[in-house]
Amino acid sequence: MIEYFELPLHTQLLLPLGVAFLTVSLVVAYRLYLHPLSAFPGPQSWAASRLPWIRHTADGRMWRELEHLHEKHGPFVRIAPNELSVLSPAARSDIYTSRPILPKEPTSQTPPLNGANSLFTAVGDDHRFNDLFRAPFITDVRHLGSLAFVY
């Protein structure tokens, strides 16, 4: 077996670069052709990398770009490797439903500490009860004065 450090210097430098290039090429090919969202329309540069999304978000012109993309590609546009932009009033109620039909992913849930559910661990009826308790403080500005500030 050939030792890596016995190879010539140019080979030692080119080998990691070649592996990095191959890895990036395979990731881009997967995102463009094999990813579950690859069937949705949108610019290939946006589907391959999040860099265009970051650039337009950072310069504050994302809303204009989204408007342009929706005019060109329709109501469903792929704007990142794992993200869609949906411009459809009918889809809003399906996406942002207040009573989701699908249960939460069990692997993403943290077990409750001491058996007591918290904001992040409550499921089902416990979650609805917590929502009823928190709702006035989240939606009503009048309660802001009654909250204690921690310095």
Secondary structure as UniProt FT lines:
FT   HELIX           4..6
FT   HELIX           9..29
FT   HELIX           30..34
FT   TURN            36..39
FT   HELIX           44..48
FT   HELIX           51..58
FT   TURN            59..60
FT   HELIX           62..73
FT   STRAND          76..80
FT   TURN            81..82
FT   STRAND          83..86
FT   HELIX           89..95
FT   HELIX           106..108
FT   HELIX           113..115
FT   TURN            119..121
FT   HELIX           125..139
FT   HELIX           141..146
//
